[in-house]
Amino acid sequence: MNTEQAKRISGQFDQGSAASVTIGVCATCDPRIDEEARTRTVNIIEMIANEVQAKVKTPTGEKVNVVWTPVLIDGEQQADLVARQFKSEGVNVVVCTPDTWAFPQLTLMSLMAHFPKGTPLNITCGNSAPKPGVVFAHAVNGAFAQQGILSHLNIGNWDDHGLKPNISAATIDSLIDWLFAAITFVGLKGRRVVCFGHDSMGMETALTHVNATRNTFGVEVTRLDMKLLSDKLLKGDYNKEELKALRAWLEQNVQSIDIPAAGGSEKLNQSLAMYLIIRDLLTDLNAVGGAFMNQLEWGSDRRGNPLPICDMAESLFNSTFDHNGPKAVMPFGTEADMQGTLTMLFKTWMTGGNPPLFMDFRKVWEPAELVARAKALGIDVKGDELWARKGIVDGDNSGSASLNWAGLPGTSPAALLKRITMPDADAAYFPGGGNSVNFISPGGIQGIASRLTYSHLNGMFSLVWDEAETVDLPEKLADFVANSSNVTWPHSWIVPKYATMTEYKQYAPANHFHMTWGLKPSVLQFWMDLANVVSVAPWQARPSFIEGIDRPQPLMHLINGGEYEAKKLRAKGM
């Protein structure tokens, strides 16, 4: 009789101790190598693992586990052992740091055979001559490329000699860049974003594409009807005392709040209560992002009972603080824009938590048009101003603008709030009332402006992107530009780095676009490789590769006809 019993798992689980990402650091080796070289290799593994543990983080505050093994992978037996070690620790990102020659199939290829296809793999080595790990790195990277497996090669520099060689900062930085892309790719699998409502205003470019999102990114989309929100709002199912605290915090800190005499105070309360209601629902669902439809049924359709807009709620989700103090960003799209939400979500993770800016791709001001208007306003134009040379896009939308974008990165919440007003909502757009959020972003904020899109023809997501920065306009010109669209909404004057305004306005994939500061092109490119997202940066002025800025193309791309062709092939086999 079989007396063995299956193990019953406890119903209790400490969420705080869980890690969605575990990075395993290991090294291959040559079994013929002397003991000193083997000790040196183990030391390199440990040093790199410690650097990674210190520098890589998730935006949610969840810890990233980093484990390393002193077992050097000389052959199949060690490969199997390390694989068992890593799998028992939940490793889902692998970093190999070879310092000697090794035999590709017997070592790293045997190790990776234990892991699911698509597991992120980075091979980081010095450019050492004595016992050349770099030779092995080329051999195994080439073998993976021929097999159709994506791996990223990071050939850096560390000392040729010494038991604890100095590893260059550039080598570590390149690995950390890749790891932020890897933890975004791996850490969001199985997570969910919540869409309240359906595609707003028939915006086909904002559709959820549930299956494609699930299959490409491993992200689930929970869809909830806005009736749930209206029911909870109208029956007062939220913390009344916290609502008072939220409103008092805003009244004490923002520059001004417009409250019309006819019901304005109650509408403000309702719009702020929406933050608490949605926040609690997102928490209950363990969500990492969301979106709220609003238009038309919620706040604009006069056939029903229009309710107050919740622009401040959306802005707070995208901010790093609220009335309770510092918090993680919850990427949140207005108008149920799920492709916008995903764009912001991925970029927030790639930067370790930086706040995203949600904008309309509003009027594109060509340089000549902007200069002519400035001169007509009596403004002295030198001609070397960035806005005068390149023009601007008026980034302007009624909702979702992160409050952090009212100032430069690092600006305190108190200083940010002093730059923010809450005007009465535009009654023509929003007869349900409520309050908008208004500010003008300062110049000098640098990052990447981008937008995901999807193609039914190839079944793939693409990302249209360029580096960009905000600029200051002369006061009279800023007033004119703001008043030419919606003056009561947030404005950010965006200048792309490489795209001309003709290119920019023709190739925008939707009416919304999104900017995140502090995001490096290399990190974005690494993530697009891992997620198999097509990179769309068709700007004539941008070189195909910029040393020190871009990541080198993976060999697997090059031997399969280039990045796009390789990604098409991967899409068929993923």
C-alpha positions as CSV (number, residue, x, y, z in Angstrom):
1,M,0.0,0.0,0.0
2,N,1.3,3.4,-1.0
3,T,1.7,5.5,2.2
4,E,3.2,8.6,0.5
5,Q,0.9,11.6,0.5
6,A,0.9,14.8,-1.6
7,K,2.0,17.9,0.2
8,R,-0.8,20.3,1.2
9,I,0.2,23.9,0.7
10,S,-0.8,26.3,3.5
11,G,-3.7,28.7,2.7
12,Q,-1.6,31.5,4.2
13,F,0.8,33.4,2.1
14,D,3.0,36.4,2.8
15,Q,2.6,38.7,-0.2
16,G,5.5,40.8,1.0
17,S,8.0,38.0,0.8
18,A,7.1,37.0,-2.8
19,A,9.2,38.0,-5.7
20,S,7.9,38.1,-9.3
21,V,11.4,38.3,-10.6
22,T,14.4,36.2,-9.6
23,I,17.7,36.7,-11.4
24,G,20.1,33.8,-11.5
25,V,23.8,34.7,-12.0
26,C,26.2,31.9,-13.0
27,A,29.2,31.2,-15.1
28,T,30.5,28.5,-17.4
29,C,34.0,27.3,-17.2
30,D,36.7,25.0,-18.7
31,P,37.3,21.8,-16.7
32,R,41.0,22.0,-17.6
33,I,41.5,25.4,-15.9
34,D,43.6,25.9,-12.8
35,E,42.1,26.4,-9.4
36,E,43.1,30.1,-9.2
37,A,41.2,30.8,-12.5
38,R,38.2,29.0,-11.1
39,T,38.3,31.0,-7.9
40,R,38.5,34.2,-10.0
41,T,35.4,33.2,-12.0
42,V,33.4,32.5,-8.8
43,N,34.5,35.9,-7.5
44,I,33.2,37.6,-10.7
45,I,29.9,35.9,-10.4
46,E,29.5,37.1,-6.8
47,M,30.6,40.7,-7.5
48,I,28.2,41.0,-10.4
49,A,25.4,39.5,-8.4
50,N,25.9,41.9,-5.6
51,E,25.9,44.9,-8.1
52,V,22.6,43.7,-9.5
53,Q,21.0,43.2,-6.1
54,A,21.9,46.8,-5.2
55,K,20.7,48.5,-8.4
56,V,17.7,46.7,-9.8
57,K,14.2,47.3,-8.4
58,T,10.5,47.2,-9.4
59,P,8.3,50.3,-9.3
60,T,5.9,48.6,-6.9
61,G,8.5,48.1,-4.2
62,E,8.4,44.3,-4.5
63,K,11.8,42.9,-4.1
64,V,13.8,41.4,-6.9
65,N,15.6,38.3,-5.8
66,V,19.2,37.8,-7.0
67,V,20.8,34.4,-6.5
68,W,24.2,33.2,-7.6
69,T,25.9,29.8,-7.7
70,P,29.6,28.9,-7.1
71,V,29.0,25.8,-9.1
72,L,30.9,26.4,-12.3
73,I,29.2,24.9,-15.4
74,D,32.0,22.7,-16.9
75,G,29.6,20.3,-18.6
76,E,26.2,18.6,-18.6
77,Q,26.3,17.4,-15.0
78,Q,26.9,20.9,-13.7
79,A,24.4,22.3,-16.1
80,D,21.7,20.0,-14.7
81,L,22.7,20.8,-11.2
82,V,22.6,24.6,-11.7
83,A,19.3,24.3,-13.5
84,R,17.8,22.5,-10.5
85,Q,19.3,25.1,-8.1
86,F,17.9,28.0,-10.2
87,K,14.5,26.4,-10.7
88,S,14.2,25.7,-6.9
89,E,14.8,29.4,-6.4
90,G,12.2,30.5,-9.0
91,V,14.8,32.0,-11.4
92,N,13.2,33.5,-14.5
93,V,16.1,35.7,-15.7
94,V,19.5,34.3,-16.4
95,V,22.8,36.1,-16.4
96,C,26.0,34.2,-17.4
97,T,29.4,35.8,-16.6
98,P,32.1,33.6,-18.3
99,D,35.7,34.4,-17.7
100,T,37.2,31.4,-19.5
101,W,36.6,29.3,-22.6
102,A,33.8,26.7,-22.2
103,F,32.1,24.3,-24.4
104,P,28.7,25.8,-25.6
105,Q,26.5,22.8,-25.9
106,L,27.9,21.1,-22.8
107,T,27.4,24.1,-20.6
108,L,25.1,27.1,-21.2
109,M,23.0,25.5,-23.9
110,S,22.4,22.5,-21.7
111,L,21.4,24.9,-18.8
112,M,19.0,26.9,-20.9
113,A,17.3,23.8,-22.2
114,H,15.7,23.5,-18.7
115,F,14.0,26.8,-19.0
116,P,11.0,27.9,-21.0
117,K,11.6,29.3,-24.4
118,G,11.9,33.1,-24.2
119,T,13.6,33.2,-20.8
120,P,15.7,36.3,-20.8
121,L,19.4,35.5,-21.2
122,N,22.3,37.9,-20.9
123,I,25.9,36.9,-21.5
124,T,28.2,39.5,-19.8
125,C,32.0,39.1,-20.0
126,G,35.2,41.0,-20.0
127,N,37.3,41.4,-23.1
128,S,40.0,39.3,-21.5
129,A,42.9,37.7,-23.4
130,P,44.5,35.1,-21.0
131,K,41.7,32.6,-20.6
132,P,39.2,34.2,-23.0
133,G,35.6,34.1,-21.8
134,V,34.9,36.4,-24.7
135,V,35.7,33.6,-27.1
136,F,33.2,31.4,-25.4
137,A,30.6,34.3,-25.4
138,H,30.9,34.6,-29.2
139,A,30.6,30.9,-29.7
140,V,27.6,30.3,-27.5
141,N,25.8,33.5,-28.6
142,G,26.3,32.4,-32.2
143,A,25.0,29.0,-31.4
144,F,21.8,30.4,-29.8
145,A,21.3,32.7,-32.8
146,Q,21.4,29.8,-35.2
147,Q,19.0,28.0,-33.0
148,G,16.6,30.9,-33.2
149,I,17.0,31.8,-29.5
150,L,17.3,35.4,-28.5
151,S,20.3,36.2,-26.3
152,H,21.9,39.6,-25.5
153,L,25.7,39.9,-25.5
154,N,27.4,42.4,-23.2
155,I,31.1,42.4,-23.9
156,G,32.5,44.8,-21.4
157,N,35.8,45.2,-19.7
158,W,37.4,43.9,-16.5
159,D,41.0,43.3,-15.5
160,D,42.9,40.5,-17.2
161,H,44.5,39.5,-14.0
162,G,43.7,39.3,-10.3
163,L,41.4,37.2,-8.2
164,K,38.9,40.1,-7.8
165,P,39.3,42.0,-11.1
166,N,37.9,45.5,-11.4
167,I,34.8,45.5,-13.5
168,S,34.2,48.7,-15.4
169,A,31.2,50.8,-14.6
170,A,30.1,50.7,-18.2
171,T,30.0,46.9,-18.1
172,I,27.7,47.0,-15.1
173,D,25.6,49.8,-16.5
174,S,24.9,47.9,-19.7
175,L,23.9,44.9,-17.7
176,I,21.6,46.9,-15.4
177,D,19.9,48.5,-18.5
178,W,19.2,45.1,-19.9
179,L,17.9,43.9,-16.5
180,F,15.4,46.7,-16.2
181,A,14.0,45.5,-19.6
182,A,14.1,41.9,-18.4
183,I,12.2,42.5,-15.2
184,T,9.6,44.5,-17.1
185,F,9.2,41.6,-19.5
186,V,9.1,38.9,-16.8
187,G,7.7,40.8,-13.8
188,L,4.4,41.8,-15.6
189,K,3.5,38.3,-16.7
190,G,0.3,37.2,-15.0
191,R,-0.4,40.8,-13.8
192,R,-3.6,42.6,-14.8
193,V,-4.8,46.0,-15.8
194,V,-8.4,47.0,-15.3
195,C,-10.5,48.7,-18.0
196,F,-13.6,50.5,-16.6
197,G,-16.0,50.7,-19.5
198,H,-15.3,49.9,-23.1
199,D,-13.5,51.6,-26.0
200,S,-14.2,55.3,-25.5
201,M,-15.8,57.3,-28.3
202,G,-15.2,54.5,-30.8
203,M,-11.4,54.9,-30.5
204,E,-10.2,51.8,-32.4
205,T,-6.6,52.8,-31.7
206,A,-7.3,52.3,-27.9
207,L,-8.9,48.8,-28.1
208,T,-7.8,46.3,-25.4
209,H,-6.8,43.5,-27.9
210,V,-7.3,41.1,-25.0
211,N,-5.9,38.0,-26.6
212,A,-3.0,39.8,-28.3
213,T,-2.1,41.5,-25.0
214,R,-2.2,38.2,-23.2
215,N,-0.2,36.3,-25.8
216,T,2.4,38.9,-26.3
217,F,3.0,40.4,-22.9
218,G,1.3,37.9,-20.5
219,V,-0.8,40.7,-19.1
220,E,-4.5,40.1,-18.4
221,V,-7.2,42.7,-18.9
222,T,-10.0,42.8,-16.4
223,R,-13.1,44.5,-17.8
224,L,-15.6,46.1,-15.5
225,D,-18.7,48.1,-16.4
226,M,-18.9,51.7,-15.3
227,K,-22.2,50.9,-13.7
228,L,-20.2,49.4,-10.8
229,L,-18.5,52.7,-10.3
230,S,-21.7,54.7,-10.5
231,D,-23.4,52.3,-8.0
232,K,-20.6,52.6,-5.5
233,L,-20.5,56.4,-5.9
234,L,-24.2,57.0,-5.6
235,K,-24.6,54.7,-2.6
236,G,-21.6,56.3,-0.9
237,D,-19.5,53.1,-0.8
238,Y,-16.2,54.7,0.1
239,N,-14.5,56.0,3.2
240,K,-16.1,59.4,4.0
241,E,-13.4,60.5,6.4
242,E,-10.7,59.8,3.9
243,L,-12.6,61.8,1.3
244,K,-12.6,64.8,3.7
245,A,-8.9,64.3,4.2
246,L,-8.2,64.1,0.5
247,R,-10.3,67.3,-0.2
248,A,-8.7,69.2,2.7
249,W,-5.2,68.2,1.4
250,L,-6.0,69.6,-2.1
251,E,-7.6,72.8,-0.8
252,Q,-4.6,73.5,1.4
253,N,-2.0,72.8,-1.2
254,V,-3.1,73.4,-4.8
255,Q,-3.0,76.9,-6.2
256,S,-6.7,77.2,-6.6
257,I,-10.0,75.2,-7.0
258,D,-13.0,76.6,-8.8
259,I,-16.2,75.6,-7.1
260,P,-19.4,76.9,-8.8
261,A,-22.1,77.8,-6.4
262,A,-24.7,75.5,-8.1
263,G,-23.7,72.1,-6.8
264,G,-20.0,72.5,-7.4
265,S,-18.9,71.4,-4.0
266,E,-20.9,68.1,-4.1
267,K,-19.6,67.4,-7.7
268,L,-16.0,68.0,-6.5
269,N,-16.6,65.5,-3.7
270,Q,-18.0,63.0,-6.1
271,S,-15.0,63.4,-8.5
272,L,-12.6,62.9,-5.6
273,A,-14.5,59.9,-4.2
274,M,-13.9,58.2,-7.5
275,Y,-10.2,58.1,-6.7
276,L,-10.9,56.2,-3.5
277,I,-13.4,53.9,-5.2
278,I,-11.2,53.0,-8.1
279,R,-8.1,52.7,-5.9
280,D,-9.8,50.2,-3.7
281,L,-11.1,48.1,-6.6
282,L,-7.6,48.1,-8.2
283,T,-6.2,47.0,-4.9
284,D,-8.7,44.2,-4.5
285,L,-7.8,43.0,-8.0
286,N,-4.0,43.2,-7.4
287,A,-3.9,45.4,-10.5
288,V,-0.8,47.2,-11.8
289,G,-2.7,49.6,-14.1
290,G,-6.1,50.8,-15.2
291,A,-8.2,53.0,-17.4
292,F,-11.5,54.8,-17.1
293,M,-13.8,55.4,-20.1
294,N,-15.7,58.6,-19.0
295,Q,-16.7,59.8,-22.4
296,L,-19.4,59.6,-23.5
297,E,-21.7,57.7,-21.2
298,W,-20.3,58.8,-17.8
299,G,-19.9,62.5,-18.0
300,S,-21.1,63.7,-21.4
301,D,-24.2,61.8,-22.7
302,R,-27.2,64.0,-21.9
303,R,-29.6,61.1,-22.7
304,G,-28.6,59.7,-19.3
305,N,-27.5,61.4,-16.0
306,P,-24.0,62.8,-16.6
307,L,-21.8,62.4,-13.6
308,P,-18.7,64.5,-12.6
309,I,-15.4,63.8,-14.3
310,C,-12.6,62.5,-12.2
311,D,-9.5,64.1,-13.8
312,M,-7.8,64.5,-10.4
313,A,-8.3,60.8,-9.7
314,E,-6.6,59.9,-12.9
315,S,-3.8,62.3,-12.3
316,L,-3.2,60.9,-8.8
317,F,-2.9,57.4,-10.1
318,N,-0.1,58.4,-12.4
319,S,1.7,60.4,-9.7
320,T,4.2,59.3,-7.1
321,F,2.2,60.8,-4.2
322,D,-1.2,61.5,-2.9
323,H,-2.8,62.7,0.3
324,N,-1.3,59.8,2.2
325,G,2.2,60.6,1.2
326,P,4.6,58.8,-1.3
327,K,3.2,55.9,-3.3
328,A,3.9,53.8,-6.4
329,V,2.7,55.0,-9.7
330,M,-0.4,53.2,-11.0
331,P,-0.3,53.8,-14.7
332,F,-3.8,54.9,-15.7
333,G,-5.3,55.9,-19.0
334,T,-8.1,58.3,-19.7
335,E,-10.9,57.5,-22.1
336,A,-10.3,53.7,-21.5
337,D,-7.2,53.9,-23.7
338,M,-5.7,50.5,-23.0
339,Q,-2.9,50.7,-25.5
340,G,-2.0,54.0,-23.8
341,T,-2.2,52.4,-20.4
342,L,0.1,49.5,-21.6
343,T,2.6,52.0,-23.0
344,M,2.8,53.9,-19.7
345,L,2.9,50.7,-17.7
346,F,5.9,49.2,-19.5
347,K,7.8,52.4,-19.4
348,T,7.2,53.0,-15.7
349,W,8.5,49.5,-15.0
350,M,11.5,50.1,-17.3
351,T,12.5,53.1,-15.3
352,G,11.9,51.6,-11.9
353,G,8.8,53.7,-11.2
354,N,9.0,57.0,-13.0
355,P,5.7,58.8,-13.6
356,P,4.2,58.8,-17.1
357,L,2.6,61.7,-19.0
358,F,-0.7,61.0,-20.8
359,M,-1.4,63.6,-23.6
360,D,-3.4,64.3,-26.6
361,F,-1.3,64.5,-29.7
362,R,-2.7,68.0,-30.2
363,K,-1.7,70.7,-32.6
364,V,1.7,70.3,-34.2
365,W,3.2,73.8,-34.3
366,E,5.7,73.9,-37.2
367,P,8.8,76.1,-36.5
368,A,7.9,78.8,-39.0
369,E,4.3,79.0,-37.7
370,L,5.5,79.3,-34.2
371,V,8.1,81.9,-34.9
372,A,5.7,84.0,-36.9
373,R,3.2,83.9,-34.1
374,A,5.8,84.9,-31.6
375,K,6.9,87.9,-33.7
376,A,3.3,88.9,-34.1
377,L,3.0,89.0,-30.3
378,G,6.1,91.3,-30.1
379,I,8.4,88.6,-28.9
380,D,12.1,88.9,-29.8
381,V,13.1,85.6,-31.4
382,K,16.8,84.8,-31.7
383,G,16.3,81.7,-33.9
384,D,18.4,79.4,-31.8
385,E,15.7,78.5,-29.4
386,L,14.8,74.8,-29.6
387,W,11.1,75.6,-30.2
388,A,12.0,78.0,-32.9
389,R,14.3,75.5,-34.7
390,K,12.1,72.4,-34.3
391,G,8.6,73.4,-33.4
392,I,6.5,71.8,-30.7
393,V,3.6,69.4,-30.1
394,D,1.0,70.7,-27.7
395,G,0.6,67.8,-25.4
396,D,-2.8,68.5,-23.9
397,N,-5.5,66.3,-22.4
398,S,-8.3,66.7,-19.8
399,G,-7.3,63.7,-17.8
400,S,-4.4,61.4,-16.6
401,A,-1.7,64.0,-16.6
402,S,0.7,63.0,-13.7
403,L,1.0,65.8,-11.1
404,N,4.8,65.1,-11.2
405,W,4.9,66.7,-14.6
406,A,4.0,70.1,-13.2
407,G,7.7,70.4,-12.2
408,L,11.1,69.0,-13.0
409,P,12.1,65.5,-11.8
410,G,12.7,65.6,-8.1
411,T,10.4,68.5,-7.3
412,S,8.7,68.1,-4.0
413,P,4.9,67.4,-3.9
414,A,4.3,70.7,-2.0
415,A,6.1,72.7,-4.8
416,L,4.3,70.7,-7.5
417,L,0.8,71.3,-6.0
418,K,1.5,75.1,-5.9
419,R,1.8,75.0,-9.7
420,I,-1.6,73.2,-10.1
421,T,-5.1,74.6,-10.5
422,M,-8.4,72.8,-10.6
423,P,-10.7,74.8,-12.9
424,D,-14.4,74.0,-13.4
425,A,-14.8,71.4,-16.1
426,D,-15.7,72.6,-19.6
427,A,-19.5,72.3,-19.6
428,A,-19.7,71.7,-23.4
429,Y,-17.5,68.6,-23.1
430,F,-18.6,67.5,-19.6
431,P,-22.2,68.6,-18.6
432,G,-21.8,66.3,-15.6
433,G,-19.4,68.9,-14.1
434,G,-16.5,68.3,-11.8
435,N,-13.0,69.8,-12.0
436,S,-10.2,69.6,-14.4
437,V,-6.5,69.6,-13.6
438,N,-4.3,72.4,-15.0
439,F,-0.6,73.1,-15.2
440,I,2.2,73.8,-17.7
441,S,5.2,71.5,-17.6
442,P,8.5,73.2,-17.3
443,G,11.1,72.9,-20.0
444,G,14.1,70.6,-19.7
445,I,12.4,67.3,-18.9
446,Q,14.0,64.6,-21.1
447,G,12.7,61.2,-21.8
448,I,11.1,59.1,-24.5
449,A,7.7,59.9,-26.0
450,S,6.1,56.9,-27.6
451,R,2.9,54.9,-28.3
452,L,2.1,51.2,-28.7
453,T,0.0,50.2,-31.7
454,Y,-1.2,46.9,-33.1
455,S,-1.5,45.4,-36.5
456,H,-4.1,42.8,-37.5
457,L,-2.1,42.0,-40.6
458,N,1.0,40.7,-38.8
459,G,-0.5,40.1,-35.4
460,M,2.2,42.1,-33.7
461,F,2.5,45.2,-31.5
462,S,4.8,48.0,-32.6
463,L,6.1,51.0,-30.6
464,V,6.5,54.4,-32.4
465,W,9.1,56.3,-30.4
466,D,11.6,59.1,-30.2
467,E,13.6,60.8,-27.6
468,A,12.0,64.1,-26.6
469,E,12.1,66.9,-24.2
470,T,9.9,69.7,-22.9
471,V,10.5,73.3,-23.6
472,D,9.5,76.6,-22.1
473,L,7.8,79.1,-24.3
474,P,7.8,82.9,-23.8
475,E,4.9,83.8,-21.6
476,K,2.8,85.5,-24.2
477,L,3.4,82.7,-26.7
478,A,2.6,80.0,-24.1
479,D,-0.7,81.8,-23.3
480,F,-1.6,82.0,-27.0
481,V,-0.8,78.3,-27.6
482,A,-2.7,77.1,-24.5
483,N,-5.7,79.2,-25.4
484,S,-5.8,77.9,-28.9
485,S,-6.8,74.5,-27.6
486,N,-8.2,73.9,-24.1
487,V,-6.6,76.4,-21.7
488,T,-8.0,74.7,-18.6
489,W,-6.2,71.4,-19.3
490,P,-2.5,70.5,-18.6
491,H,-0.1,71.5,-21.3
492,S,3.4,70.1,-22.1
493,W,5.3,71.5,-25.0
494,I,7.0,68.5,-26.5
495,V,10.0,68.6,-29.0
496,P,11.1,65.3,-30.5
497,K,14.9,64.8,-30.8
498,Y,15.1,63.4,-34.3
499,A,11.7,63.5,-35.9
500,T,10.8,66.6,-38.0
501,M,7.3,67.9,-37.3
502,T,6.3,66.7,-40.8
503,E,7.4,63.2,-39.9
504,Y,5.9,63.4,-36.4
505,K,2.5,64.4,-37.3
506,Q,2.2,61.9,-40.2
507,Y,3.4,58.9,-38.2
508,A,1.5,59.3,-35.0
509,P,-0.3,56.0,-34.4
510,A,-3.2,57.5,-32.4
511,N,-4.5,60.7,-31.0
512,H,-2.7,60.0,-27.6
513,F,1.0,59.7,-26.9
514,H,2.9,59.2,-23.7
515,M,6.2,60.4,-22.3
516,T,8.3,59.0,-19.4
517,W,11.4,60.7,-18.1
518,G,14.7,59.0,-17.4
519,L,14.1,56.2,-19.9
520,K,17.2,55.2,-21.9
521,P,16.8,54.1,-25.6
522,S,18.9,51.0,-24.9
523,V,16.5,49.9,-22.1
524,L,13.5,50.4,-24.4
525,Q,15.2,48.5,-27.2
526,F,16.2,45.6,-25.0
527,W,12.5,45.4,-23.9
528,M,11.2,45.5,-27.4
529,D,13.6,42.6,-28.3
530,L,12.4,40.5,-25.3
531,A,8.7,41.2,-25.8
532,N,9.1,40.9,-29.6
533,V,7.6,44.4,-30.2
534,V,8.5,46.1,-33.5
535,S,10.6,49.3,-33.1
536,V,9.2,52.1,-35.3
537,A,11.6,55.1,-35.3
538,P,11.5,56.1,-39.0
539,W,13.1,59.5,-38.5
540,Q,15.4,60.4,-41.4
541,A,17.8,62.2,-39.0
542,R,18.2,59.3,-36.7
543,P,21.1,56.9,-37.4
544,S,20.3,53.2,-37.3
545,F,22.8,52.8,-34.4
546,I,24.2,55.4,-32.0
547,E,27.2,54.3,-30.1
548,G,26.7,54.6,-26.3
549,I,23.0,55.2,-26.7
550,D,21.5,52.2,-28.5
551,R,21.9,48.6,-27.6
552,P,23.8,46.5,-30.3
553,Q,21.4,44.5,-32.4
554,P,21.2,40.9,-31.3
555,L,23.0,38.5,-33.6
556,M,19.8,36.5,-34.0
557,H,18.3,39.6,-35.7
558,L,21.2,40.1,-38.1
559,I,21.3,36.5,-39.4
560,N,17.6,36.4,-40.0
561,G,17.2,39.4,-42.3
562,G,17.2,42.2,-39.7
563,E,15.2,43.2,-36.7
564,Y,11.7,43.3,-38.3
565,E,12.1,40.0,-40.2
566,A,13.5,38.2,-37.2
567,K,10.7,39.5,-35.0
568,K,8.1,38.3,-37.6
569,L,9.7,34.8,-37.5
570,R,9.7,34.8,-33.7
571,A,6.0,35.9,-33.6
572,K,5.2,32.7,-35.6
573,G,7.1,30.5,-33.2
574,M,6.4,32.1,-29.8
